[in-house]
Amino acid sequence: MKMEYVISSWDVPSLPIVGSNARFPVRRVFCVGRNYVEHQKEMGGDGREQPFFFMKAAHDLVAGGGSIHYPPMTGSYHWETEMVAVMGSGGCRISAERANDHVWGYAVGLDMTRRDLQQAGKDKGRPWSFGKDFDQAAPVGPITPAAEFGHPKKAGLWLKVNGELRQSSDIDQMIWSVPEQIGFLSQYYTLEAGDLIMTGTPAGVGAAKPGDELVAGIEGLGELRVKILPPK
């Protein structure tokens, strides 16, 4: 029997897949904080601390990149380039040794951040939601299947802003590897197919302004292009 709703339903958020017309449905978006040593330092941390996570809504996605608006209520709107791990199956208490078996593919992502609102939350001991979870806060490029790409331990990562290199690192600089992140996170959540994990950003985060063109890339995963439009 067809389900009837009292209001119009919405489309399931989804991402394109490299070399396919099919789409990948997205369930949740997890993000790890301070997972590159140099970024940890620029954000005031130090050492291999226990990983911590926050979340963005799946409807924050900007699938494949494109144009996004400078968000409201901020004067400090930052980019963070990240590799995104895409879960094809899930479970709880997944061992790091078996974690790659659950990863369907990888993509390039931008964890866009209202840094001033994030900092205000930190200062007052409140959640970061206003700083991290907002409209168009998660541009993510097409997914490259792991069946074709494998499970990389090393790959160059970069971001150019208006043609100027602003972030440059390698995913081998992660403090916590992707399998370790999955192992840790699955102790607290039952992970599911369709979950995304944004795996952290290196040093070089900075403020974007209307008119900026961001080109984020990861070796083997292509590029993600984003144009910052004026506020709505």
C-alpha positions in Angstrom: 0.0 0.0 0.0 1.4 3.4 -1.0 2.2 5.6 1.9 0.2 8.9 2.2 1.7 12.0 3.9 -0.1 15.0 5.2 2.4 17.3 3.5 4.5 16.9 0.4 7.5 14.6 0.9 11.0 15.6 -0.1 13.7 14.0 -2.3 16.2 11.8 -0.6 19.6 13.6 -0.6 22.0 11.8 -3.0 25.4 12.1 -4.6 26.5 11.4 -8.2 28.8 8.5 -8.9 31.8 8.7 -11.3 31.1 6.8 -14.5 27.4 6.1 -13.7 24.0 7.7 -14.1 22.9 6.1 -10.8 22.9 8.1 -7.6 24.0 7.2 -4.1 21.4 8.0 -1.4 22.8 9.7 1.7 21.5 9.0 5.2 23.7 10.9 7.7 26.9 13.0 7.6 29.5 12.5 10.3 32.5 14.8 10.6 35.7 14.2 12.6 37.4 17.2 14.2 41.1 18.1 14.3 42.4 15.1 12.5 45.5 16.5 10.9 48.4 17.6 13.2 49.0 21.0 11.6 45.3 21.9 11.5 45.0 20.7 15.1 47.8 23.2 16.0 46.2 26.1 14.2 42.9 25.4 16.1 44.7 25.2 19.4 45.1 21.5 20.0 48.2 19.3 20.3 48.8 15.5 20.1 46.8 12.4 19.3 43.8 13.1 21.4 40.7 10.9 21.3 38.8 11.6 18.1 35.6 13.5 18.4 32.7 13.9 15.9 29.9 16.3 15.0 27.2 16.0 12.4 25.7 17.9 9.5 22.3 17.2 8.1 22.1 15.2 4.8 20.1 18.2 3.4 23.2 20.4 3.9 24.8 18.6 0.9 25.5 20.4 -2.4 25.9 17.4 -4.6 28.7 17.7 -7.2 29.5 21.2 -6.2 28.4 24.4 -8.0 27.2 27.7 -6.7 26.5 28.3 -3.0 25.4 31.4 -1.1 27.4 33.1 1.6 25.4 32.1 4.7 23.6 34.4 7.0 24.6 35.4 10.6 28.4 35.1 10.1 31.3 37.3 9.3 33.8 34.4 9.2 32.9 31.7 6.7 35.7 29.2 6.3 36.6 26.4 3.9 37.9 22.9 5.1 38.9 20.4 2.4 38.3 16.8 3.3 38.2 13.3 1.9 34.8 11.8 2.4 34.4 8.1 3.1 31.1 6.6 1.9 29.6 3.6 3.8 28.1 0.9 1.7 27.2 -1.3 4.6 27.2 -0.8 8.4 27.2 -2.3 11.8 28.2 -1.6 15.3 31.6 -2.2 17.0 33.2 -2.6 13.6 36.9 -3.5 14.0 39.4 -1.2 12.3 40.8 -4.3 10.6 37.5 -4.9 8.9 36.3 -1.3 8.4 37.4 -1.0 4.7 35.0 -3.9 3.9 32.1 -1.5 4.7 33.4 1.5 2.6 31.6 1.8 -0.8 33.7 4.7 -2.1 35.4 8.1 -1.6 34.8 11.7 -2.7 36.2 15.2 -2.2 34.2 17.4 0.2 34.2 20.8 1.8 33.2 21.2 5.4 32.0 24.8 5.2 32.0 26.4 8.6 30.7 29.6 10.2 33.8 29.9 12.3 32.6 32.8 14.5 29.5 30.9 15.5 31.5 27.7 16.1 33.8 29.6 18.3 30.9 31.2 20.2 29.6 27.7 20.9 33.0 26.6 22.2 33.4 29.6 24.4 30.0 29.1 26.0 30.3 25.3 26.2 27.4 24.9 23.8 26.9 22.8 20.7 28.5 23.7 17.4 25.4 23.2 15.3 25.1 26.9 14.2 28.7 26.8 13.1 28.7 23.5 11.2 25.1 22.5 10.3 23.4 25.0 7.9 22.1 25.3 4.4 24.7 24.3 1.7 27.4 23.5 4.4 28.6 20.3 2.8 29.5 20.5 -0.9 30.6 16.9 -2.0 31.8 15.8 -5.3 31.0 12.6 -7.2 31.8 9.3 -5.5 34.6 7.1 -6.9 33.8 3.5 -6.0 36.3 1.7 -3.9 36.1 -1.2 -6.3 37.9 1.0 -8.8 40.0 3.3 -6.5 40.8 0.9 -3.7 41.2 2.2 -0.1 43.9 4.8 -0.2 46.4 5.4 2.6 48.3 8.1 0.7 46.9 10.7 -1.7 47.6 14.4 -2.2 44.9 16.8 -1.0 44.7 20.5 -2.0 42.5 23.6 -2.2 42.9 26.6 -4.5 41.0 29.8 -3.9 40.9 32.0 -7.0 43.8 30.0 -8.4 46.0 30.4 -5.3 47.0 27.3 -3.4 45.7 27.6 0.2 45.7 24.0 1.5 48.2 21.3 0.5 48.8 18.0 2.3 48.3 14.3 2.0 45.8 12.0 3.6 48.6 10.0 5.1 48.9 13.0 7.6 45.6 12.0 9.3 46.0 11.4 13.0 43.2 8.8 12.9 43.0 6.8 9.7 39.7 6.1 8.0 39.4 2.6 9.4 40.2 3.8 12.9 37.5 6.5 12.6 35.0 3.9 11.5 36.0 1.6 14.4 35.7 4.4 16.9 32.5 5.9 15.6 30.7 2.5 15.4 31.2 2.0 19.1 28.7 4.9 19.6 26.4 4.5 16.6 25.2 1.6 14.4 26.6 2.8 11.1 24.4 2.2 8.1 24.7 2.1 4.3 24.4 5.7 3.1 26.3 7.3 5.9 29.2 9.7 5.0 32.3 10.4 7.1 34.1 13.6 6.4 37.6 12.6 7.6 39.2 15.9 8.6 41.1 18.8 7.0 44.7 19.8 7.0 46.1 23.2 7.9 45.3 26.2 5.7 41.7 26.8 6.6 40.6 30.4 5.9 37.8 32.8 5.2 35.8 32.7 1.9 34.0 35.8 0.6 31.4 36.3 -2.1 32.9 36.0 -5.6 35.5 33.4 -4.5 36.0 30.3 -6.6 37.1 27.2 -4.6 38.7 24.2 -6.3 39.3 21.3 -3.9 41.0 18.1 -5.1 42.4 14.8 -4.0 44.7 12.7 -6.0 42.7 10.0 -7.8 39.3 11.5 -6.8 39.2 14.5 -9.1 38.1 18.0 -8.2 35.2 19.8 -6.5 34.4 23.3 -7.8 32.4 25.8 -5.7 31.5 29.4 -6.4 30.6 31.6 -3.5 27.6 33.8 -4.3 26.4 36.9 -2.3 24.0 36.2 0.6 20.4 35.5 -0.4 
